[in-house]
Amino acid sequence: MMGTEEALAGNSQAAMAAAASQRVAIVLEPLTHPELGPVAIDDSLFAIGRTEQPFAGYPPDIVGDLSRRHARIFTENGGAWLADLDSKNGTTVNGKPVRDSIVRLRDGDEIDFAHVLAYRVRLQAAAAPATPPARLSGLSLTPERPELGLETIVVTSFPFLISKVDDTFARYRDKEPHQVGYLSRRHAHIFLKGGQPWIEDLGSTNGTFIGAVRLDEHAHALEDGDVLAFGGHHFVYRVGLQWEQPPAQAAADPTVTRIAHGASAASTGAGAPPAPAGEADHTTFVASAGSFLDIFCVDRAAAQEDEVNPAQAPAAAEEAGKRPRGKFTMMAAGLLEALGAAGDAEQAKLRRWLMLASALVLGAVLVLHQAGAPQRHLQELLDRGDAATASTLAAEQLARDPDNAELRALGTEALLKARLPAWMAQLQAGRFAPAAQLLADMRRLSRNNADAAPLVAEIAWIGEVEQFIAARGGAEAPVRNPADLARIRRILGQWQDEQQAHQRAAATIAAWVPAFRDTWARLASDLRKLALTGGSNGNE
């Protein structure tokens, strides 16, 4: 017979499996501002912040005290949990502050965000979808620079935490300590939302990038072929997605398990995508999921330690009375020691060699410093909030160096921050002539910027649509004549045919100017109304 301990262990495992397979639906019933309506949470991770939906659509005087990255609600192991993200004005559950810990939510709990939005929690078992969507069987991160010796990362379960202390990246610490130092302990994570992979930066010091765009406080959907960079220009990967159709009975979401590194494809399970031919020995398989509990539970002492880049902040060595020495310093010290033991002739040769080496190194440093001077100056201007000057200088630099990716990224950021808010204000006020002048200025500044030009084209298209809608008396105004109907159908056709491109451009713009989300939401609403107007009249 099975022993008591074995039976208890078996029952515990069965209970965990049953809990993990049960999906939880969460509804936040408003206790303050009932006019805003309840908030239904269907995804495994839900963001609370003043620029997140639905909060971004609330009146500014209500959400003004929310932080941009205020809190997260997530489901795991059949339960619902809440984590505060070090918000300025705090979060409470049943009157108790939520700080560094994570709180499990129970049905009937009262949550208060920043003392302005209070909700009652309602939990219920969520029914599985009648037709499960296509399932992501694997996500691969293939190094863009294989000459650096980085391994391809294959992720088959989620969430996946990007961390400097996890072996996926810590394995490079001996070879590239400086580069690993640019990663944070909680740098970013990849998770599933509606069956699609998303990535969220976790407030890392040195950032997460899709292409040349640094992620803000929002999560961003990942698509096949996206280029991800963590903390700089070293850990850069191209995203590959592998999909499979689900079985008739959808499998349970993965729960907390461990990570297997350096394994063969067979060890990752039947659902793991195969490694590229000849690359099995250069692949890190992450076959098991991490945990939102680990991702959002913050150790403050570890977090402070995490922000120290050993190549940039050698405080520990200074406390010991030894300043870390670079390779050139160590080489020079070795030469000086050799001088003391050499004869006069040898000393003269070593001195000449040392002077020549010093001159060469100094010259190289000066060249590199001078080459990066425009980018540093632009970044300083942006940090001071002088985006207008930065956008003009970036345009001048790009006229001479249009292939400089860093200049393009800084120029795009400066251009949008300097001109877009004024353009949005003119558009919302219906002052289309001043908006057109601002647009012409944006086109001029983006003439040599291949990153900014398509974003300016998107802004121009939005302005044309809104001007047309205003001229016809609104999106819901009846069709006036065949020309009006033809224009409506042309606009709707452009939207339908290029919807994904429109949405990607809008997401990129909003990453630099979050207020653009309001303009985008207004456009989407107008297009829906325009579709009803054109459709109903077109069928008469």
N, C-alpha and C positions, 0 to 999 in steps of 0.2 A: 504494500500500500504506500501511497505517497505520504511523506512526512508532513507535519503541520507547517513548517517553514516553507517547504516546497509548494504546498497548496496555497499558502498566503501569497507567495511570490507569483504563482500562476494567476491567482485571482487579481492581484495588483496589475499584472501586465495586461490581463484581459480588460480590466476597468480602464486602463490608460488607452488601450486600443479603441475601446468603445467611445471614450470621451473624445479622442482625436478624430474619430470619423463623424462626430456630430457637429454640424455647422450651426453657428449661433447667429441669429439676427438681432440687431440692436436698434432700438428706437429711443431717441432723446426727446422727451416731452418737455416743452418749455415751461418753466416756472416763472421766469421773467419774460416780458415781451411776447406774450402768446400770439400776437399778430404775425410773428415770423414763422409760425408753424413748426411741427416736429421735424427732427432730422433723422432720416432712416439710414442706417449703415449696413451695407451688404458686403463690402469688401473686407478682407482680413486685416487691412491697415487703413486707418482713417486719420487725416491730418486736421488739426485744429490750429487756426492762425488767421490773422485779419485779412490776409491776401489769398486764403484758401476758400474754395466753395463749400457750403453756401454763404460763408461769413463775409466774403468779399462783396456780396450783393446786398448786405445789410447797411443801414444808414451809418455814416462815419462816426456819429456821436455815440453809437452803441458799441461798435467794435474797435474804437480808437485805443482802448486800453489793452486789447489783446496784443500779444507779441506776434511777429511774423511766424516764428516757429514756437508756438505756445505749448502744444501737447500732442500726444498721439494716443488713439484708442486702437487696440488690436485684439484679434481673437487667436487663441492657441490652446491646444489640448482640450477643446470643448468649452473653454471659458473665455470671458472678456476681461481685458486689462486696460489700465490707463497709466500713462507715464507723462509727467511734466518735463518739458525740455528747458529747464532753467529759465522759465518765463519771468518777465520783469514783475508782473503783478500777481503771479501765482495761480495755483489751482487747488481746490479743496474737494474732498469727498466726505459727505456727511459732516461738514464743518471742520475736518482735520486737514491740514496742509499736506499736499503731495510734493515732496522735495526730491531726494535722491532715490527713494524707493519706488517700486511699482505697486499699484493697488489693484487687486482683483475686484471687478465690479459685480455687484449682485442686483437682482431685480428689486427695484424700489429705491436704490441708492440715489442721493442727490449730489450732483456735480455742479461746482461753481467755477467759472473761468473768469479770472481778473475782476471778480466782484461785479460783473456787468451782465453776464449770461449764465443763468442757472437752469439746470435740466434735471428731470427725473429719469432714471434709467429703466427701460423695459427690455427684458431679455426673453427670447423664445427660440425654440428650435427652428432652424430654417430648412425648408424643403429643398431637396436636390433639384436642379433644373431638369425640366422634362427632356430637353435635348442638350446633353453636355456639349460644350464647345470643343473644338480641336485642342488637344493637350500639347503643351510644350514639353517635349521629351528631353531636351537638353539645350544648354546655352554654352557656347565656346567663346573664349577670349584668346585670340591669336595675336602674339606680339607683332607689332608693326616693324620692329627692328630686331630681327632674329639674331643679328650679329652680337647683340648684347648678352646672349646666352639665357634669355628668359624662356620659361616653359609656357606652352599653351595650357590654359585653365579650362577644364570641362566641368560645368555645373549641371547636375541632374536633379537637384532638389533645392528648395528655397525656404526661407531667405538665405542669402549668401552675404556674409560680412567681409568687407575689405578692411584689413587691419594689419598694422605693422608687426603685431605680436603673434599673428597666426602664421603657421609654417608655410602657407601658400606664398607669403611675401617675406617672412622672416628668414627663409632659407638663403636669401641673397645678402644677409647682413654682413657676413664676413667679406664677401667680394665687393659689395657696393653699400657700405654703411651710410655714406652721405645720401644716397638716393632713397634707401629705406627710411632714413630720418625724415624725409619729406612726407611720408605717410603718417597718418594719425592712428591712434589705438582704435578709435571708432571713426573710420574715415568715411565710408559710404556703405550702402547695402543694396543688393538687388533682390527684389521680391516680386510676387505675382499679384496682379490686380485685374480682376475680371478675366483671368486666364492669360493675360499679357504680361511680359516682363517690364518692370519699371526700375529705375535707379534713383536713389535719394542720397544726396550728400548729407552727412551727419554733423555739419558745422566744422568740417576739417579746416586746419590752419592754411594748408596750401591748395585746397580746392580739388574738385572733380570736374572734368570737362567732357562735353560731347562736341567733337570737332574742336573749334576754337572758342566755343562758348562755355564760360564757367557757370556751373549750375548754381542757382540761388536756393532759397529755402524750400522750393517746390520739388516734388518728385517728377521725373520725366520718363515717358514711355521709351523703350528701346526698340529699335528696328534692326533687321538684318543689314549688316554692312556699316552700322554706326561705328565711329572711332571714339573709344573711351580713353581718357588719360587720368591717372591718379597722382596728384601732387607734383606734377611737372612734366618733363619731356622724356622721362625714362620708362615708367610703367605705362606704356601706351599699347592698347589692344584694339583689334577689330572684332566686332560682335558677329557671331554666327548663331542663327536660331534653327533648331530642328523640331519639326512638328509631327505629331502622330494623331490619328483619329482615336477618340476614346472608345473603350469597350461599352457595351450597352449599359453596364452598371459602373458608374464613374468610381475610380479608385479614391480612397481617402487621401486627404491632403497630408503631405509629409509633416512629421512632427520633429521633436528634438532628437537628433542623433549625432553621431560623431563624424569626423572627416577622415577619409582615407587618401593618403598622398602617395604619389609614385606608384600607383597600382596599375595592374593591367586592365585592359578594357573589360575583360571577363569579370573582374572583381567589382565592377560598378553596377552590376545587375543587368537584366535583359533590356532595360529601358535606356541604358547609356549609349550615346552616339559613339560610333567608332572613331578612334584617333586617325588623323591623316596618315596616309601610307608612309612608313619610314620614320614616324615621329612618336611612336609609342613610348620611347625612352625619354622623350622631352615633353611629356604631358603630365600635368598635375590634375588628377581626377578628384573632383569634389562631389562624391556620389551621395552625400547625405546632407540633410538640411541643418541650418543653424536654428537659432531661436530668437524671436522678437524679445523675449525676456532678457536674453544676454545683450542684445543690441541696444535696448533702451534703458537698461539698468546701469547707471553711471557711477563709477568709482572716482570721486573727486580727486583723491590723491594721485591715482593713476593717470587721470586726465591731465593734471598739471604736469606730471612727469612726461607725459606723452608729447607735449608741445615743444620739448627740447630737442632741437636738431643737433646731434653731436658734432656736426661739421660747422655749426654756426654759433653755438652757445656753450663753450667749454668751461662752464662754471665749476663743475666737479673737479676738473684738473687744476683749475686756478686755486681752489680751496686747499688742494694738496700741495700747493706751491710749485706746480709744474704746469706750465702752459703747453697744450698739445702742439706738437711741431708738425708742419707740413712736410711733404717729401723734399722740397727744395731746402727747407731749413735744416732737415736732418742731413741732407747731402753736404751742405755747407759746413755743418758742425763736424762731420766726418773728415772733410778736407782740412779744416783747421787743426783737428787732432793730428792728421797726417803731417801737416807742416811742422808741428812740434817735434816729430820724430825723424824728419827728413833732413838731408844735407842742404847746403846753400843752393846748389844748382837745382836740386829737386824742388826746393821751396819756391824759387823763382818761376819754374815751370808751372807749379800748382797755382801760384798767385795769378799768373797770366790766364791760365785756364779758368780759374774761378771768376776773374773779372769779365772774361768773354761770356761765360755761361750766365753771369748776372745780367750783363747787357742784353743778351738774347731773351732771357726770361722777362726782364723789365719791358723790353720792346713788345713782346707778345702780349703781356698784360695790358699795356697801353693801347694796343690795337684792338684787343677784345673789349676793353672798357669803352673806347671811342665808338666801336661798332654798335654797342648796346645803348649809347647815350640817348638817342632819340626816344627809344622805348621807355627808358627810365624817366625821362622828362615828361612824356605823355602820362605815365602812371602817376607821377607826382601831381600833375595838374588834375587828374581825375580824383585822386585822393583828397585834394583840396576842394573839390566840387566845381572846378573851373572847366566844365566840359566844353563850353563854347570855344575857348582858346585851344583846347586839346583837339577838337574836331578840325579846326583850321590848320593847325600844325601837322596833324596826321595826313590831311589831304595833300599838303605840300611835300611831305616825306614820301607818300605813296606815288606821287607823280614821278619821283626819281627811282623808287624801289617798289613797284607794284606786286612783286612776288614774295615780299616779306610777310609771312603768315602772322607774326606777332604784331607787326604794324597794322595789318588788316583788322585783327581782332580788337586792338585798342582803338583804332579809328572808328570801327562799327559801334563800339560801346559809347565813345564820345559823341558821335553823330546823333545816335538815338537819344541819349540823355540830354543833349543840348537843344535839339530841335523838336523832337516828337511831342513832349508835353504841351508846348505852345500850339502845335498843329492840332492836337486832340481837342484843346480848349476852343479853338476857332471852329473846328468841325462840329462840336456839340452845340455851339452857339449859332450855327447856320451861317457863319461868315466864311463863305467858300473862296472869295477872292484872296483874303489874307492867308487862308490855308494853302491856296495854290502857290502863293509866293514862298511860303515856308517849304513846300514840296520841291519847288524849283531849286531852292538853296540846298536841300538834301540831295537832290540829283547831282548838283554840281560837286558837292563834297564827296560823293560816292563814285565819281567818274572812274577813278583808278582803283576802286576797292571792290574786288570780286565777291567779298563776303557781304558787303552792305548793299550792293546794287539790287539783288533780288528782294531784299527786305524793303527797300524804298519802293520797288515796283509793287509789292503787296500793299504798302501804305497808300500808294496812288490809286490802286484798284478799289480799295475800301472807300477812299474819298469820292471817286467817281460814282460808285453805287449809292452812297448816302446823298450826294448832290442830286442824282437822278430821282431818288425817292422823295426828297424834299420838294423838287420841282413839280412832281406830279401830285403833291398834296398828301403824301404819306404812303406807307407800304400797303395800307388797307383801302386806299382810294380805288374806286372802280376803274376798269380799263377804259381809256378815253377813245382810242382809235387803234387801227391795225399796227401803226408804227410803235405805239406805246406797248402793245402786246408783244411785238417782235423784240423790243428792247428787253422786256421782262424775261422772255424766254432765253435770250442770249445771255443775260446775267446769270440766270439759274443754270444754264448749260455750262458756263465757265466755272460755276461753283461745283456742280456735280462732277464734271470731268477732271477737275484739278483739286478736289476737296482735300486730299492728303497733303498736297504741296501747300495749300493755303494754311492748313492747320499747323504744319511744321514751321512755316515762316512766322505765323502768329506766336507760336510757343517760343521761338528764338527772340522775337522782339520783346515779348513779355518778360523774358529772363533778364533783360536790361532795364526795362521800364514796366514794372508790375502793373501800374495803372492802365496800361494798354488793354488789360483783360476786360475792363469795362467797355471800352470801344469795341472790342471783339464780340463781347456778349450782345451789345446793342445791334451790331451787324447781323449776327446769327439770328436774333429775334426778327429783324426786318426781313431777312431772306425767307424765313418761315412764313411770315405774313404775305410776302410777295408771291410765294409759291401758291398759297391759297387763293390769292387774288387772281393771278394768271391762270391757275388751273380751273377755277370755277367759271371765269368768264370765257376761257378758251373752250369750254365744253358746251357752252350755251348755243 
